[in-house]
Amino acid sequence: MKRIVLTGGGTAGHVTPNLALIPKLQEQNWDIHYIGSKSGIERILIEEIEIPYRPISSGKLRRYFDLKNFQDPFKVLKGIADAYFIIKKLKPDVIFSKGGFVSVPVVIAGKLNKVPVLIHESDYTPGLANRIAVKFATKVFVTFHEAKSFLQKDNVVVTGSPIRESLLRGNRERGLTYLEFSRQKPIITIMGGSLGSVKINTIIRENLDTLLQHFQIVHLCGKGNFDETLINKAGYKQFEYISSELPDIAAATDLVVSRAGSNSIFEWLELKKPMLLIPLSRNVSRGDQILNASSFKKQGFAEVLEEGELTNETFIQKINELNTNRDQYVNAMEASAPSNGLKTILGELEKIG
């Protein structure tokens, strides 16, 4: 039996592609193990599907000054040692990394154990963790063609993003029934990432009455952001997190308001859902979401509203424009090249495994 170690974490975006791969790996009889942090979201998501999970010490990689920067290098070193002995014991055929700070010790430990390491970079430009990890990688997969120019390696393969097949099997009627929504108004699904977004949550709730005149709203608000006063608001459903019901909700969705994390927007692209993207600003990120969103806008898949331009007026204006022109966005998405990288990545894993 072929054995694989998966890694990646810190945010759901660094786990979702692994969740897309796991059912296919199981069909091909791979023995699957996961290495992640002790308390990250990846542990919750992976243990939920009963994949053997091995936690290691991990330290965050930051581009800004923080007193923890003096402690975390030691956590990373311990994480390398932790991962080294786990990999030495498991003797996997291959390691697949989806990035995030927890993946760096695993990738380095894999190289030290002479195990082939494959890395996937979702964003337009590589994150800090993957910029370190590529030095130890056998092969690097990227979602955007443009990402190749930032890596300048001869082992880079453009694959697209691995999409969860379960997400493609949703049923609109089941979604409408679950949400208790009608067929009379379009449905907007709003999501601000796995932790939610204060700015997006605020703009939605400030404009809720205006939106509900023309739309029904599904609001994935993030953990701890549930508003008890809005529980019985007609046409509005809020969730901290959605799992098994997401495919049906996605099938019922007409428009999307989202951050511009690569994995999420490529899933919506695969589902042909017009998007209003509100990327994280450069004040709190390296600007990768701005580049992701800009690429989608240029290809006609989405409208973009940057945080600096986000007001009640601009938000409602963009929503109305998106709804008016939604057939135009759907046509552009239908004419685009396939974006699901699942088959390509599985093929590459098969070659090495």
N, C-alpha and C positions, 0 to 999 in steps of 0.2 A: 504494500500500500504506500502510495506517495504521501509525503508529509509536508505541510506548509505552515509557516508561522506568519500570521497577519499582525500588523501593528498600525497605529495611528490613533490620535486622540486630541483632547483639549476642547474640541467643539464637535457637534454632530456632523459637520461637514467633513471632518477627517475620519469619520466612521461609516457614513452612508455608502460610499463606494464599496467598502468591505462587506457591508450588508447585502449589496447587490451581487457580489461575487460568491458569497458563502453557499447559497442554494445550488448554484451551478457546480461549485467544487464538490459539494456533497453528492450530486448526481454522478460525478466522475470518480467517486470513491476516494477523494483526498482525505487524509487524516488532518484535521484543522485544529490549530492552536492559536491563541491570541495573547500577545504581550502588550500591556498598557499600564497606565498609572494606577495608583492605589485608590484614588477617589474621583477620577474623571468620569465624564458622561459615557465614555467608551465602555467602562466596566458595567454600567447599568444596561446599556444596549446589548452588549455581547452576552452577559450572563442571562439576560432575558430569553435568548434563543439557545441557551444551554451549550455554548461552545466553551471548551476548557480555557479558562482565563488565568493568566499568570501576571500578577502585579509587580512592578519594579519601582525603585526610587526614580523620581524625575524632577528636573529643575526647569523653570521657564526661561526661554531665551528672549531677552528684551533688547530693544534698540534705544531705550531711554534709561536715565539714572533712577535707580531704586536700591535701597539698602539690601534688598534680597539678592541683588546681583553679586554680592560678596559671598552669599551662602550657596546659591544655586549651582555654581560650577562643581562643588563637592557632591551635590545631589546627582548631577549628571554623571560624574565619575563613578559614584556608587551604582547608578543605574546601568552603566556599561558593565560593571562587574556582575550585577544581578543578572542582566540579560546574557552575558557571556556563559555563565554556568547553566542557565536554563537552556540555551541553544546547544551547548555542548552535550547536555543530557538528552535533549529531544532528537538531535541529529536530523534536522529537517532537510528536505531536498532543495527548498527555496524559501526566501523571505519576501513578502510583499508589503511595502510600506506606503501608507496614504498620507504621511506627513504629520505635522504637529510636533511640539517639543518632545513628547514622550518617545517619538520614533527615532530620534537621533542616537540614543544609546543602543537601541536594538540594531540599527543599521551598522553601527561601528562594531558591535559585538558579532554580528553576522559575518562581517569582513574578517575579523580576527579568527573566526571559526572556519573560514574558507567556504562559507555558504553563499551561493549566488543571491544577490539582493536586487530586486526590482522595485522601482519607486514610481509613484504616480503623482504628478503635479497638476492640480485642477485649474489653477488661476492663470491669467494672462502673463503674469510675471511670477517667478518662483519665490516662495516664502523663505524666511531665514533658515528654518529647520531643513528644508529641502536643498537650499544652497550649500549647506554643510554636508548633507547626506549624499548628494550626487558624487562627491569625491570618492565614496565607498561603493557606488552602485555598479552593478553589472549592466543594467539597462534602465533608461528613464522614459516613462510614458508621459505625454502631455495632452491636455484637452484642446488647447488653442494652438493653431499652426504658428502663431506669432511667438509663442513661448520658446520655440527652438532657438531663436536669435539671442535670447537671454542666457541660454545654457551653453551654447557653443561646444557641444560634445558630439562625437560621431555615433554615440549609442542612444540617441534620442529618437523615439517613435511617436508619431501623432496617432492617438487612439480615439480621441473623444472621451466622453465621461461614461463610466459604467453606470447604467440606469437600472434601478430595482425593477425586475420584471413584474413583481406583485403590483407595482404602481400602475402598470399598463393594463391591468385586468379589472379596473374599477367599473362600476355600473351606475349610470346616472340616476336611474329610478331608485335604486337602493340608497344612493346619496341623498336624494330629495326626501325620501321617507325618513332616513335617520335624522336629517336636519329639521324635519317638519316644515320644509319650504314648499312654495308653490312653483308652478311653471310660468307664472305671469311676469316675473321680473328677473333680470339677469342676476347671477350670483358672483360676487367678488370675494375671493379668498385672500386674506391679508396675513402675511407672516414676516416676522422680523428676526429670523434666525432661531436657533435652539434655545437661546436665553431670552428671546424677546427683544424688543426695541422700545425704549421709553418714548423716543420721538415719534415713531410710527403709531404706537398705542395712543399717544396723546392726540395726534392729528386725526385719527379715526374717531375717537370718542368725542372730540370737539365738534366734528362734522357729522355725527351719526344721524341726527334727525334729517339733515339735508340729503345724505346718501340714501337713507331708507325710503325717501320719496320715489326713487327710481330703481333701487337695487336691494338685494338681500345680501347680508354680510356674514361671512365666516371669518372669525378673528382668532388666529393662533397667536395668543398674546405672550406666551412664555411663562415659565414657572414663577409663581408669586405675583403675577400681574392680573389675576382674575378680579373683575369688578362685580361685587355682589349686588350692587344697585341696578345692574343691567341684566339680571338673570331672566326676567320675564319680558324683555324688550322684543316686541314682535318683529320678525325678520332679521334678528341679530342673534348669532350663536358664537359664544366665545369658549375657547379651550386653552388650557395651559400647554397641552401637548396632545397630539393625535398619533396613533400608531396603526392599528388594524383597520380603522375606518377611513384612513387617508385616501386609499385608491378610489373609493366610492365618492368621497367628497371632491377629489380632484376631477373625477368624471363629470360631476355636476357643476363644476366651476366654469364660468364664462370668461372672467378677467382675474388677473392676479396683481396684487401689490406686494412687493417683496424687497428685501435687501438684495444685493447682487453677488452673493456667494456662488461660486461656479457650479457646484453640484446641484443646488436647488434650481438655478435658472436653466440648466441643461435638462433637468427633469421636466420642467414646464415647457421647454422647447419641444421635447419628445412628445409631449401631450398636446402640442399645438394650442397653447393658451397665451393670448396676448398679455403682455406684462407692463406694469408701471414699476420701474426699478428706482429705489431710493438708496444708493450706495452709501456705505460708511464713508465719512469724510476723512481727509488726510490728517485731521487733528487727532484721530483715535485709531488710525490704521496706516498701513504703508501705501494706501491708494490703490490696491489691487482691485477692489470692487468697482471703483470708478472706471478702470480700464475694462473690466468685464462688461459693465453696463454700456460703455461707449461702443464696444465691439458689437453688442446685440442691437443697439440703436442703428448703427451703420448698416447692419444686415436687414433692418426692417422688422425685427422681432419684438421690439419693445420701445416704450417711451422712457425717458430718464428725467428725474427731478432730483437734483443734488440738494443736500441738506441746507446749504446756504441760501437756496432759493425756495425752501419749503415754507409756505404759508397756507392758511386756510383757502385763500383765493386760488393760488397756483395749484394746490392739490385738487380741488374740485374741477378746475379747468382741465387739468391733465386727465383726470378720470373720465370726464365727458368726452374729450377728444379720443381717448382710447376706445371707449364704447362705440362712438360714432364710426370709427374707422377699423373696427375689429376684424372685419373680413379681409381687409388689406394686410393686416399682420398675420392672420392665419394663412393666407395665400403665400406670403413670403416664407413662413416656416415650412409649409408643405413643399415648397420648391427647393429648400435647402438640402445639402448633403446629409446623410444619416449621421446622427451625433452620438449614438449609443456605442460606447467602446467595449462593451462587455465581451463580445465574441473575439475581438482582436486581443484583448488582454489575456483571456483564457487560452487562446492559441499560443501566446508567448510563454505563458506559464507551463503549458504542456511541453513545449520544446525543451525547456530547462529541466522541468521535473522528470 
